[in-house]
Amino acid sequence: MRRKSKFEKLGIDPELLNLAEWPIVDTTGWDEADCNKYQARKTAVEMYLRDCATVREISEATGIDKKEISRYVDRCFLVDVNNQILGFRALNPGLHVKSYERNDLPKANAANFAGAFDLLLLTFPELRELIHDKALGTGKGASKATHSVKYILKQFDTKCKELGIKPNQYPRNTADKGRRSLERYVKDLKERHFGNEHVFGEIAAMMAKTVGRGEKNYATNFRPFSKVIFDAHKIDLMLTIRYTDPNGNVVKKGLKRIWLLAILDAPTNSVLGHLLCVKPEYSQMDVLQCIQNAIHPHEPMKFTIKGLQYPSEGSFPSISIPETQWAVWREFWMDNAKANLAKNVVDKLTKTVGCFVNAGPVASPLRRGLIERFFRTLEVNGYHLLPSTTGSNPSDPKRKNAELKALKQEINIEHLEELTEAMLAQYNCEPHSGNSGLSPLKAMRDKIEGGFLPRILPEHRRKELGLLIVSQIVTVQGNLEKGRRPYINYEGAQYRNDVLSQSAGLIRQKLTIYINLMDIRFLRAFLPNGNELGSLRVVGKWSKTPHSLETRKLINSFLRSEKREFFLNSDDYIHALSEHLASSKNKGDKNRLAHEIRYQRSQALVEQETFSEEYIDENEEVFDKETGDDAGNINTIIFEHTAIVEVEHNKTLDDDWEDFFKPMSF
């Protein structure tokens, strides 16, 4: 008991006296002499701390001098570089628990230089700062770039001269001017600061900061739809676009930037929804469309490519598992891309979908490793097998003549959509190591049958989902003295309807407008009291052709540039944009043209469906579409000003596309 009182006076934590918690030593590979020496020391320390014998008795039992016993006990209570108690590790024969400390720098003709370099840096802190500055690039005034030891040595020697170190003094009195000591110090310095991006690069720094330290900072998700992950990936593939230039020539060009946007369910690895984008960069509208595709029940695709079909096991959760239709998630994980963080995207996710948004730290793709691996699987087992692939890197032999192959094979966006649909359906049905060998669909079905039901969007809110509809407060413009009827401005264009034009009392009043981002020719306006004012239509050259918000912004940027006269001379801004993109030599403009062609075709189909629903009654006689009368012209309401890619959807392609696929199992 007297020794425990001694430790209490010295302030040693009583928990440290629990020998069962001390780090142990494996002596399997030691020789017999070292094993006997270690065992005697360990026995002496245990007897001393348990207070079961006097120091004399311990010395007689172990053969260790009485003074050495006390020293060994003190060594055991020291801590290592990780602030952990050494314990029995301090008793290892030959272990130095304290670094050598030199008192004086070596003089001329000295033979022993042990500890001289550390003492030098302690004596002259300026030298230490210089080494850290050049080796780590973190000092004051540093160029944020590391330098080689050879360069640092020159700066080091110059600094020694500036500090008044003479040629007969250390380190200038050594044969290598302290080079070997400097090399060892710099090596140790970089090992201790491997998380510095200037030492081993940004990727290594990101890995060091986010991986392998501490515990997971988020709980494991089990319930389906508890967390989904969104990301966009540029596909390693070239496509073909056909269009008519302003001179009437049919032109065939290659497209290089194709984006795949996807949303995965983290607990089951299932693909919930996706979107293909052929623009140079995807936008917030594309993100919202992908989210909408993941929430709406998936519509099965009719394949025109021979050999493509959905697996017999299923395809997408909303098709194969009825309980997942209109399911929404609790957490939405994404990266910090500008389009992802757009206010409209965040607002729709938090207010309409009702979920938490987690963008995560910048430049940390490991937080989204699941979807990064998913994209890699699609590339290796799908897109890289196509003849027009650009390969995984600039030196990949697969990318040879990719553009020529794309023009020859004429793989277009419609082909890619079908291939992607088939690959994602196959992915959902293949065994996945993240699900203990179960397919994503099987894992989701088992969890739902086990009672882990997802949150379902109420039926009365499904029509209000409208992820592509945003609201904005605007002020009614007009001037009675100049005879200007009331109107509103939105994105550089005026909007009116008959009611607004005759309501002079609304001038300078605030209205709430709702905008469909996919077609901004029409706005829906509401008065301050909530009453609907009606649909407002854009006037002038914007009213003739459907166009999205991003198309309006693109044209406005041209109207502020040297292209202004070209657009003003046209009767239709959208037609002028198509002509400009078709005649442009910028390869990125071909992607934009492909997007506009695809958009106009989709809008034409929407208008046809709307027209059919509103004006064709089941009891009325349906006109023969082949007669060419007015009712039959419904299928010709297609973008007249831009050449449309004509795809024969009823024709079956038999180019052995099935040979491009192989199992995607992990």
C-alpha positions in Angstrom: 0.0 0.0 0.0 2.9 2.3 0.6 3.9 2.3 -3.1 0.3 3.1 -4.2 0.4 6.2 -1.9 3.7 7.1 -3.6 2.1 7.0 -7.0 -0.8 9.1 -5.8 1.6 11.8 -4.6 3.3 11.7 -8.0 -0.1 12.2 -9.8 -0.1 8.8 -11.7 -3.6 7.8 -12.8 -4.7 4.7 -10.8 -6.0 3.2 -14.1 -2.4 3.1 -15.3 -1.6 0.6 -12.4 -3.9 -2.0 -14.0 -1.2 -4.2 -15.6 -3.8 -6.2 -17.6 -4.4 -3.1 -19.8 -0.7 -2.5 -20.5 0.6 -3.1 -24.1 2.4 -6.5 -24.2 5.4 -7.8 -26.1 5.8 -10.8 -28.4 9.1 -12.5 -27.7 8.6 -15.4 -30.2 11.5 -14.3 -32.5 14.0 -13.3 -29.8 17.1 -15.2 -28.8 17.2 -16.9 -25.4 19.4 -14.3 -23.7 17.1 -11.4 -24.6 14.0 -13.4 -23.6 15.5 -14.2 -20.1 16.5 -10.6 -19.6 13.1 -9.3 -20.6 11.2 -11.8 -18.4 13.3 -10.9 -15.4 12.6 -7.2 -15.8 8.9 -7.9 -16.3 8.7 -10.0 -13.2 10.5 -7.3 -11.2 8.1 -4.6 -12.3 5.0 -6.7 -11.6 6.2 -7.6 -8.1 7.0 -3.9 -7.4 3.7 -2.5 -8.6 1.7 -5.2 -6.8 3.5 -4.4 -3.6 4.0 -8.1 -2.7 7.7 -8.0 -1.8 10.4 -5.6 -0.7 12.9 -4.2 -3.2 15.6 -6.5 -1.7 13.4 -9.5 -2.1 12.6 -8.6 -5.7 16.3 -8.1 -6.4 17.2 -11.5 -5.0 14.4 -13.2 -6.9 15.2 -11.6 -10.3 18.9 -10.9 -10.1 18.3 -7.2 -10.9 20.1 -4.5 -9.0 17.8 -2.5 -6.6 18.4 0.8 -8.3 17.7 -0.7 -11.7 14.3 -1.9 -10.5 13.1 1.6 -9.7 14.5 2.9 -13.1 12.6 0.1 -15.0 9.3 1.1 -13.2 9.8 4.7 -14.2 10.4 3.7 -17.9 7.2 1.8 -18.0 5.2 4.9 -17.2 6.7 6.9 -20.1 4.6 7.6 -23.2 5.4 7.0 -26.9 5.0 9.4 -29.8 1.3 8.6 -30.0 0.9 9.5 -26.3 0.3 5.9 -25.3 1.9 4.4 -22.2 4.9 2.3 -23.0 4.1 -0.4 -20.4 6.1 -3.6 -20.7 7.4 -2.4 -24.1 9.8 -0.2 -22.2 11.6 -3.3 -20.9 12.8 -4.5 -24.3 16.6 -5.1 -24.2 18.4 -2.4 -26.2 15.4 0.0 -26.5 16.2 3.7 -26.2 13.2 5.6 -24.8 15.0 8.9 -24.9 16.9 10.3 -27.9 20.5 11.2 -27.5 21.1 14.8 -26.5 24.4 16.4 -27.3 25.7 19.4 -25.2 28.3 20.9 -27.6 28.6 21.1 -31.4 31.6 19.0 -32.7 34.8 21.0 -33.2 37.4 20.7 -36.0 38.8 17.2 -36.6 36.0 15.7 -34.4 35.3 12.0 -34.8 31.9 11.8 -33.2 29.0 13.7 -34.7 26.1 11.9 -32.9 23.3 14.3 -32.2 25.1 17.2 -33.8 22.5 18.0 -36.4 19.6 18.1 -33.9 21.7 20.4 -31.7 22.5 22.6 -34.7 18.8 23.1 -35.5 18.1 23.8 -31.8 20.9 26.4 -31.7 19.9 28.1 -34.9 16.1 28.0 -35.4 16.5 29.8 -38.7 18.0 26.7 -40.2 15.0 24.6 -39.1 12.6 27.1 -40.6 14.5 27.1 -43.9 14.3 23.3 -44.1 10.6 23.2 -43.3 9.9 26.0 -45.8 11.7 24.3 -48.7 10.8 20.7 -47.9 7.1 21.2 -47.0 6.3 24.5 -48.7 4.4 25.8 -45.7 6.7 28.5 -44.3 6.1 32.2 -44.5 6.7 33.4 -48.0 7.0 29.8 -49.2 6.4 29.2 -52.9 4.0 26.3 -52.0 6.3 23.9 -53.8 8.8 21.4 -52.3 12.4 21.3 -53.3 15.0 18.5 -53.7 17.6 17.9 -51.0 20.3 19.1 -53.4 18.6 22.5 -53.7 17.9 22.6 -50.0 21.6 21.9 -49.3 22.7 25.0 -51.3 20.2 27.2 -49.4 21.2 25.5 -46.1 25.0 26.2 -46.7 24.3 29.8 -47.7 22.2 30.3 -44.5 25.0 28.8 -42.4 27.4 31.5 -43.8 24.9 34.2 -43.1 24.5 33.0 -39.5 28.3 33.3 -39.0 29.2 29.6 -38.9 32.8 29.4 -39.8 34.5 26.8 -42.1 36.0 25.0 -39.1 32.6 24.7 -37.3 29.9 22.1 -37.8 28.4 21.5 -40.3 30.8 23.2 -42.6 33.8 21.3 -41.2 32.3 17.9 -42.5 33.2 16.4 -45.9 29.6 16.5 -47.2 28.6 19.8 -45.5 26.0 17.9 -43.5 24.3 16.4 -46.6 23.6 12.9 -45.1 22.1 14.4 -41.9 20.0 16.8 -43.9 18.7 13.9 -46.1 17.7 11.8 -43.1 16.0 14.8 -41.5 14.1 15.7 -44.7 13.0 12.1 -45.1 11.7 11.9 -41.6 10.1 15.3 -41.9 8.1 14.2 -45.0 7.1 10.9 -43.4 5.7 12.9 -40.4 3.8 15.3 -42.8 2.7 12.9 -45.5 -0.8 14.5 -45.4 0.8 17.7 -46.8 -0.5 18.1 -50.4 2.8 19.7 -51.4 4.8 16.6 -50.5 2.9 13.7 -52.1 0.2 15.5 -54.0 -3.4 16.4 -53.6 -4.8 12.9 -53.9 -2.5 11.6 -51.2 -3.3 14.5 -49.0 -7.1 13.9 -49.5 -6.7 10.2 -48.6 -4.6 11.0 -45.5 -7.2 13.5 -44.2 -10.3 11.4 -44.9 -9.3 7.7 -44.6 -7.8 5.5 -42.0 -8.1 7.7 -38.9 -10.8 7.4 -36.3 -14.2 5.8 -36.6 -16.9 6.3 -39.3 -18.6 9.6 -38.8 -21.9 8.3 -40.0 -24.0 5.3 -39.1 -24.4 2.3 -41.4 -27.7 2.6 -43.3 -29.9 -0.4 -43.5 -33.4 0.7 -44.5 -33.9 1.1 -48.2 -34.2 4.7 -49.4 -32.6 5.9 -46.1 -29.7 7.3 -48.1 -29.2 7.8 -51.8 -26.1 8.9 -53.7 -26.1 11.1 -56.8 -23.2 11.8 -59.2 -22.5 12.6 -62.8 -19.9 10.8 -65.0 -18.5 11.7 -68.4 -18.8 8.5 -70.5 -15.7 7.4 -72.3 -17.5 7.2 -75.6 -18.1 9.2 -78.9 -21.5 9.5 -80.6 -22.7 10.6 -84.0 -25.1 13.5 -84.8 -26.7 14.2 -88.1 -28.1 17.6 -88.9 -28.7 20.0 -91.8 -26.4 23.1 -91.9 -27.6 26.6 -93.0 -26.7 25.7 -96.6 -29.0 22.7 -96.7 -26.2 20.1 -96.5 -26.6 17.0 -94.4 -23.6 16.9 -92.0 -22.5 14.0 -89.8 -20.3 14.9 -86.8 -19.0 13.3 -83.7 -19.9 14.2 -80.1 -17.3 13.8 -77.4 -18.9 14.8 -74.1 -21.8 12.6 -72.9 -22.8 12.7 -69.3 -24.5 9.9 -67.3 -26.3 11.1 -64.2 -27.4 8.4 -61.8 -29.0 8.0 -58.3 -28.1 4.9 -56.3 -29.8 3.6 -53.1 -26.8 3.2 -50.7 -28.3 0.3 -48.5 -29.0 -2.0 -51.5 -26.8 -0.6 -54.3 -29.9 -0.3 -56.5 -30.1 2.2 -59.4 -33.2 4.2 -58.8 -33.0 6.6 -61.8 -30.7 8.0 -64.4 -30.4 10.6 -67.2 -28.2 10.9 -70.3 -27.0 14.4 -71.1 -25.2 15.3 -74.4 -24.4 18.9 -73.4 -20.8 20.0 -72.8 -21.6 20.4 -69.1 -24.7 19.2 -67.3 -26.9 21.9 -65.5 -29.3 22.2 -62.6 -32.1 21.3 -64.9 -30.5 17.9 -65.7 -30.0 17.3 -62.0 -33.7 18.0 -61.3 -34.7 15.7 -64.2 -32.6 12.9 -62.8 -34.2 13.3 -59.4 -37.6 13.3 -61.0 -36.8 10.1 -62.9 -35.8 8.4 -59.7 -39.0 9.3 -57.9 -41.5 8.7 -60.7 -42.3 5.1 -61.5 -40.0 3.9 -64.2 -41.5 3.5 -67.7 -40.2 0.3 -69.5 -38.4 1.1 -72.7 -39.2 -0.5 -76.0 -35.8 -1.7 -77.4 -35.1 -1.4 -81.1 -31.7 -2.9 -80.9 -31.7 -6.7 -81.5 -30.6 -8.7 -78.5 -31.4 -6.0 -75.9 -34.0 -6.9 -73.3 -34.7 -6.6 -69.6 -33.5 -9.5 -67.5 -36.1 -12.0 -66.4 -35.3 -11.3 -62.7 -36.5 -7.6 -63.1 -35.1 -4.3 -64.1 -35.7 -1.2 -61.8 -37.1 -1.1 -58.3 -40.2 0.8 -59.2 -41.1 -1.8 -61.8 -40.1 -4.9 -60.0 -41.1 -4.0 -56.5 -44.5 -2.2 -56.3 -43.9 -1.0 -52.7 -41.1 1.3 -54.1 -43.3 3.3 -56.5 -43.2 7.0 -55.5 -40.7 6.2 -52.8 -38.6 9.2 -51.5 -35.4 9.2 -49.5 -34.2 10.6 -46.2 -30.7 11.7 -47.2 -29.4 12.9 -50.5 -25.6 12.7 -50.9 -23.8 14.5 -53.8 -20.6 16.3 -54.5 -19.9 20.0 -54.6 -20.5 20.5 -58.3 -22.0 23.9 -59.2 -25.1 22.4 -60.8 -25.7 20.3 -57.7 -25.6 23.2 -55.3 -27.9 25.4 -57.3 -30.6 27.0 -55.1 -33.4 25.4 -57.2 -31.9 21.9 -56.6 -31.4 22.3 -52.9 -34.8 23.9 -52.4 -36.6 21.2 -54.3 -34.8 18.5 -52.3 -35.5 20.0 -48.9 -38.9 21.5 -49.5 -40.6 19.2 -52.1 -38.9 15.8 -51.6 -38.4 16.6 -47.8 -34.9 15.2 -47.3 -31.5 16.2 -45.9 -28.8 17.3 -48.4 -25.2 16.3 -47.7 -22.7 17.7 -50.2 -19.8 16.4 -48.1 -16.2 17.8 -48.0 -14.7 19.2 -51.2 -12.5 16.9 -53.2 -13.4 13.8 -51.2 -14.8 11.2 -53.7 -14.1 8.4 -51.2 -17.3 9.5 -49.4 -19.1 8.5 -52.5 -17.0 5.4 -53.3 -20.1 3.3 -54.1 -21.2 5.3 -57.1 -17.6 5.9 -58.3 -17.2 2.1 -58.4 -20.6 1.8 -60.1 -19.5 4.1 -63.0 -16.3 2.1 -63.3 -18.3 -1.1 -63.6 -20.4 0.4 -66.4 -17.3 1.6 -68.3 -15.3 -1.7 -68.1 -18.2 -4.0 -68.8 -20.2 -1.9 -71.2 -19.0 1.4 -72.8 -15.4 0.3 -73.2 -16.6 -2.6 -75.3 -18.1 -0.3 -77.9 -16.1 0.4 -81.1 -16.1 4.2 -80.6 -14.9 4.2 -77.0 -12.2 6.7 -76.0 -10.7 4.3 -73.4 -9.9 4.9 -69.8 -6.8 7.1 -70.3 -4.9 9.0 -73.1 -2.6 6.0 -73.7 -5.4 3.4 -73.9 -5.2 1.7 -77.3 -9.0 1.4 -77.4 -9.2 5.1 -78.2 -7.4 4.8 -81.5 -9.5 6.4 -84.3 -12.5 6.7 -81.9 -14.0 9.6 -83.9 -13.7 7.7 -87.2 -15.2 4.6 -85.7 -18.1 6.7 -84.3 -18.8 8.2 -87.7 -18.6 4.8 -89.4 -20.8 2.9 -86.9 -23.2 5.9 -86.5 -23.9 5.2 -82.8 -26.3 7.9 -81.8 -27.9 9.1 -78.5 -30.9 6.8 -79.1 -28.7 3.8 -79.3 -26.8 4.9 -76.2 -30.1 5.4 -74.3 -31.1 1.8 -75.0 -27.7 0.4 -74.2 -27.6 2.3 -70.9 -31.1 1.2 -70.0 -30.2 -2.5 -70.6 -26.9 -2.2 -68.6 -28.5 -0.6 -65.6 -31.3 -3.2 -65.5 -28.7 -5.9 -65.7 -26.7 -4.2 -62.9 -29.7 -4.3 -60.7 -30.1 -8.0 -61.2 -26.4 -9.1 -60.9 -24.9 -10.4 -57.6 -23.1 -7.6 -55.7 -20.5 -8.1 -53.0 -21.8 -5.2 -51.1 -25.0 -7.2 -50.5 -23.3 -10.4 -49.5 -23.7 -11.8 -53.0 -27.4 -10.8 -53.4 -28.4 -8.6 -56.3 -29.5 -5.1 -55.6 -33.1 -5.9 -56.4 -33.1 -9.1 -54.3 -31.5 -7.2 -51.3 -34.2 -4.4 -51.6 -37.0 -6.9 -51.9 -35.9 -8.9 -48.9 -35.6 -5.8 -46.7 -39.0 -4.5 -47.7 -40.6 -7.9 -47.1 -38.9 -7.9 -43.7 -40.8 -4.7 -42.8 -38.4 -2.0 -43.7 -40.8 0.0 -45.9 -39.6 3.2 -47.6 -41.3 6.6 -47.2 -43.9 7.0 -50.0 -44.9 10.4 -51.4 -48.6 10.9 -50.6 -50.9 10.7 -53.6 -52.2 14.2 -53.3 -48.7 15.5 -53.6 -47.6 13.6 -56.6 -49.2 16.0 -59.0 -47.5 18.9 -57.1 -44.1 17.3 -57.3 -43.0 19.5 -60.3 -39.3 19.4 -59.6 -38.8 21.4 -62.8 -41.2 24.2 -61.8 -39.8 27.0 -59.7 -41.3 30.2 -58.4 -40.2 33.8 -58.3 -41.5 37.2 -57.2 -41.7 39.8 -60.0 -43.0 43.4 -60.3 -45.6 44.4 -62.9 -44.1 46.9 -65.3 -46.0 49.5 -67.4 -46.5 53.3 -67.9 -50.0 54.8 -68.4 -48.6 58.1 -69.4 -46.7 56.5 -72.3 -49.5 54.1 -73.1 -47.5 51.0 -72.1 -49.9 48.3 -71.0 -49.0 46.2 -67.9 -46.5 43.4 -68.4 -43.8 41.5 -66.5 -40.1 41.0 -67.4 -38.5 37.6 -67.0 -35.0 36.7 -68.3 -34.9 39.6 -70.8 -38.4 39.0 -72.3 -41.9 40.5 -71.7 -44.9 38.4 -70.7 -48.6 39.3 -71.0 -52.1 38.0 -71.2 -55.5 39.7 -71.9 -56.3 40.1 -68.2 -52.9 41.6 -67.2 -52.9 44.0 -70.2 -56.2 45.4 -69.1 -55.4 45.6 -65.4 -53.6 49.0 -65.1 -54.1 48.9 -61.3 -51.5 46.1 -61.1 -48.6 48.2 -62.2 -45.8 48.2 -59.6 -47.6 45.4 -57.8 -45.8 42.1 -56.9 -46.8 38.9 -58.6 -45.7 35.3 -57.9 -44.9 33.5 -61.1 -44.3 29.7 -61.6 -41.8 28.8 -64.3 -41.5 25.4 -66.0 -37.7 25.3 -66.6 -38.2 23.0 -69.6 -40.5 25.5 -71.5 -40.5 29.1 -70.4 -42.7 30.4 -73.2 -45.5 30.4 -70.6 -45.6 31.5 -67.0 -48.3 31.0 -64.4 -49.0 34.1 -62.4 -50.8 34.7 -59.0 -51.9 37.8 -57.3 -50.6 38.8 -53.8 -53.8 37.4 -52.3 -53.2 34.0 -53.9 -55.8 34.3 -56.7 -54.6 33.1 -60.1 -54.1 35.7 -62.8 -53.7 33.1 -65.5 -51.1 32.0 -67.9 -48.8 34.6 -69.3 -47.2 34.2 -72.7 -43.8 35.6 -73.9 -44.0 38.1 -76.7 -41.8 38.6 -79.7 -39.2 36.3 -81.2 -39.2 34.1 -78.1 -42.8 32.9 -78.6 -42.5 30.8 -81.7 -40.4 27.8 -80.6 -40.2 25.9 -77.3 -37.1 26.6 -75.3 -35.7 26.0 -71.8 -34.3 28.4 -69.3 -30.7 27.6 -70.1 -31.4 28.0 -73.8 -32.8 31.5 -73.1 -29.7 32.4 -71.0 -27.4 31.1 -73.8 -29.1 33.2 -76.4 -29.1 36.3 -74.1 -25.3 35.9 -73.8 -25.0 35.9 -77.6 -27.2 39.0 -77.7 -24.7 40.8 -75.6 -21.8 39.7 -77.8 -20.7 40.3 -81.4 -23.3 37.8 -82.5 -26.1 40.3 -81.6 -26.8 41.4 -85.2 -27.0 37.8 -86.4 -29.7 37.0 -83.8 -31.6 40.2 -84.2 -31.9 39.7 -88.0 -33.8 36.4 -87.4 -37.5 36.1 -86.8 -37.0 33.3 -84.3 -34.2 33.4 -81.7 -34.2 29.5 -81.3 -33.9 29.1 -85.1 -31.0 31.5 -85.1 -29.3 29.6 -82.3 -29.6 26.3 -84.2 -28.1 27.9 -87.3 -25.3 29.3 -85.3 -24.5 26.0 -83.6 -24.7 24.1 -86.9 -22.2 26.4 -88.6 -19.9 26.7 -85.6 -16.5 25.0 -85.7 -16.5 24.6 -81.9 -16.8 21.0 -81.0 -18.7 21.8 -77.9 -21.4 23.6 -79.9 -22.1 20.3 -81.7 -23.0 18.8 -78.3 -25.3 21.8 -77.6 -26.9 21.3 -81.0 -27.5 17.7 -80.3 -29.1 18.6 -77.0 -31.4 21.2 -78.7 -32.4 18.6 -81.4 -33.2 16.1 -78.7 -35.1 18.7 -76.6 -37.2 19.9 -79.5 -38.2 16.3 -80.4 -39.2 15.6 -76.8 -41.2 18.9 -76.6 -43.0 18.0 -79.9 -44.1 14.7 -78.4 -45.3 16.5 -75.2 -47.3 18.9 -77.3 -48.8 16.1 -79.4 -49.8 14.2 -76.2 -51.3 17.4 -74.7 -53.2 18.1 -77.9 -54.6 14.6 -78.1 -55.8 14.7 -74.5 -57.5 18.1 -74.8 -59.0 17.9 -78.2 -59.6 14.3 -79.2 -62.6 12.8 -77.6 -63.1 9.1 -77.6 -66.6 9.3 -79.0 -65.5 11.6 -81.9 -64.4 10.3 -85.2 -60.7 9.9 -85.6 -59.4 11.4 -88.8 -57.2 9.2 -91.0 -53.7 10.5 -90.5 -52.6 9.5 -94.0 -55.2 11.6 -95.7 -53.3 14.8 -94.9 -56.2 16.7 -93.4 -56.0 18.9 -90.4 -56.3 16.2 -87.8 -53.7 14.1 -89.5 -51.1 16.8 -89.3 -50.8 16.3 -85.6 -47.7 14.2 -86.1 -45.9 16.9 -88.0 -45.8 19.4 -85.2 -42.1 19.1 -85.0 -39.5 21.8 -84.7 -39.6 23.2 -88.2 -36.6 25.4 -88.1 -34.0 22.9 -87.1 -33.2 19.6 -88.8 -34.3 16.8 -86.6 -32.5 13.4 -86.4 -35.0 10.9 -87.8 -34.9 7.6 -86.0 -37.0 4.8 -87.2 -38.1 3.4 -83.9 -40.1 0.6 -85.5 -37.0 -0.7 -87.3 -35.1 -3.5 -85.5 -31.3 -3.1 -85.6 -29.4 -6.3 -85.9 -25.8 -5.4 -85.4 -25.0 -8.0 -82.8 -25.1 -5.5 -80.0 -25.5 -8.3 -77.5 -21.8 -9.2 -78.1 -20.8 -6.0 -76.4 -22.0 -7.1 -73.0 -20.8 -9.5 -70.3 -21.9 -10.1 -66.7 -21.3 -7.2 -64.3 -21.2 -9.2 -61.1 -18.7 -8.1 -58.5 
